[in-house]
Amino acid sequence: MFKKRRDRVKREKDLYYIFFVLDAFPDWRDSVAEQLAGLAAQHLAWFKKCRRNLSALFEAPDSDGVDALLNQRPETAFPGLNDDQFRQYAFSTMSILIVMMDAALEATSRHEV
């Protein structure tokens, strides 16, 4: 998992790749949601920890996770957005992932009852 990496740049790249996939392939979001549900069901403790970590990193547009994405943003990426606009966009994109993870956890808890 990205948090275990010792190299800050590699951790940031891991986060940027997640962001990139969510941004570049919006049609995959349903598939990602299905995969997340499977991961939550099979690896509940790990999944909850991952969700907590992401939520802590992406608390707000000025959080550490958004800083990491900004640090890894290629010069040619999102040319129409200044840094503040990119921060908002990155935060909202990663928030979608967190909401999908919440839905996966909710579905898992419904099946446990």
Backbone torsions as a table, in degrees:
resi	resn	phi	psi	omega
1	MET	NA	150.3	-173.9
2	PHE	-55.7	-34.4	-175.1
3	LYS	-68.4	-25.2	-179.3
4	LYS	-78.7	-15.0	179.1
5	ARG	-65.4	137.4	-179.7
6	ARG	-83.7	-28.8	-177.9
7	ASP	-83.5	117.3	-177.4
8	ARG	-57.2	-42.5	-178.0
9	VAL	-63.0	-41.1	179.1
10	LYS	-67.5	-37.4	175.3
11	ARG	-61.2	-44.9	-179.6
12	GLU	-63.9	-39.1	178.6
13	LYS	-64.6	-41.5	177.2
14	ASP	-56.0	-46.9	179.1
15	LEU	-64.2	-40.7	-179.6
16	TYR	-64.5	-38.0	178.8
17	TYR	-63.2	-40.0	176.5
18	ILE	-60.9	-49.7	178.6
19	PHE	-58.3	-44.9	-178.2
20	PHE	-59.0	-46.2	-179.8
21	VAL	-62.1	-44.8	179.1
22	LEU	-62.8	-38.1	-178.8
23	ASP	-76.3	-48.1	-171.7
24	ALA	-75.9	-23.9	-175.6
25	PHE	-128.6	64.5	-177.5
26	PRO	-61.5	-26.1	178.2
27	ASP	-67.4	-16.8	179.7
28	TRP	-83.7	-6.5	-173.2
29	ARG	-59.1	-38.3	177.4
30	ASP	-63.9	-41.6	178.4
31	SER	-65.6	-41.5	177.7
32	VAL	-61.7	-42.0	179.6
33	ALA	-61.6	-41.2	177.4
34	GLU	-63.5	-44.0	179.7
35	GLN	-64.0	-38.6	178.4
36	LEU	-63.9	-39.4	178.2
37	ALA	-61.7	-41.5	177.5
38	GLY	-64.5	-42.8	177.9
39	LEU	-63.0	-42.1	179.9
40	ALA	-62.4	-41.1	-179.0
41	ALA	-68.5	-37.9	-175.9
42	GLN	-86.2	-29.5	-173.9
43	HIS	-136.2	61.3	-169.6
44	LEU	-58.8	-49.1	-177.3
45	ALA	-61.9	-46.3	178.8
46	TRP	-61.2	-44.3	-177.6
47	PHE	-62.3	-43.8	178.7
48	LYS	-62.0	-40.7	178.7
49	LYS	-64.9	-43.1	178.6
50	CYS	-61.5	-43.6	179.4
51	ARG	-63.3	-42.9	177.4
52	ARG	-61.4	-44.7	180.0
53	ASN	-61.7	-46.8	179.2
54	LEU	-64.1	-41.6	180.0
55	SER	-62.2	-40.0	178.6
56	ALA	-67.3	-37.6	-179.8
57	LEU	-72.2	-27.5	-175.3
58	PHE	-121.0	53.2	178.9
59	GLU	-72.8	-31.4	-174.2
60	ALA	-159.4	167.3	179.5
61	PRO	-60.5	-18.7	179.1
62	ASP	-106.1	22.1	-177.1
63	SER	-83.2	170.5	-177.7
64	ASP	-60.3	-38.1	-179.9
65	GLY	-64.1	-42.2	178.7
66	VAL	-67.5	-38.0	174.2
67	ASP	-57.4	-42.6	179.9
68	ALA	-61.2	-43.5	179.1
69	LEU	-65.2	-40.5	178.2
70	LEU	-63.5	-39.5	178.3
71	ASN	-62.8	-31.6	-176.6
72	GLN	-96.8	-4.7	-178.7
73	ARG	-62.0	119.1	176.9
74	PRO	-63.2	150.7	-177.7
75	GLU	-57.5	-30.9	-177.0
76	THR	-90.7	-5.7	-177.5
77	ALA	-82.3	134.0	176.8
78	PHE	55.5	56.0	-175.9
79	PRO	-63.3	-21.6	-179.5
80	GLY	-84.8	-1.0	-178.1
81	LEU	-113.4	131.9	170.6
82	ASN	-79.4	177.9	-175.7
83	ASP	-59.5	-41.8	-180.0
84	ASP	-66.1	-40.6	177.9
85	GLN	-66.4	-40.6	177.2
86	PHE	-62.2	-41.3	178.5
87	ARG	-55.9	-47.0	179.9
88	GLN	-62.7	-44.6	-179.0
89	TYR	-64.5	-46.0	179.9
90	ALA	-62.6	-42.6	178.6
91	PHE	-61.1	-45.5	-178.4
92	SER	-67.4	-36.8	178.8
93	THR	-65.6	-45.2	179.3
94	MET	-70.8	-27.9	175.5
95	SER	-64.6	-33.8	175.9
96	ILE	-61.2	-43.2	177.8
97	LEU	-60.5	-44.3	-179.2
98	ILE	-64.0	-39.8	176.5
99	VAL	-63.9	-40.8	177.1
100	MET	-63.0	-38.3	177.8
101	MET	-66.9	-39.9	176.2
102	ASP	-60.0	-43.0	179.0
103	ALA	-63.5	-38.8	177.9
104	ALA	-64.5	-41.1	177.8
105	LEU	-66.1	-39.9	178.6
106	GLU	-63.6	-43.0	178.7
107	ALA	-63.4	-39.7	178.8
108	THR	-64.0	-42.6	-178.9
109	SER	-68.5	-31.6	176.2
110	ARG	-65.9	-35.9	-179.2
111	HIS	-75.8	-21.3	-179.5
112	GLU	-78.5	-21.6	-175.3
113	VAL	-73.0	NA	NA
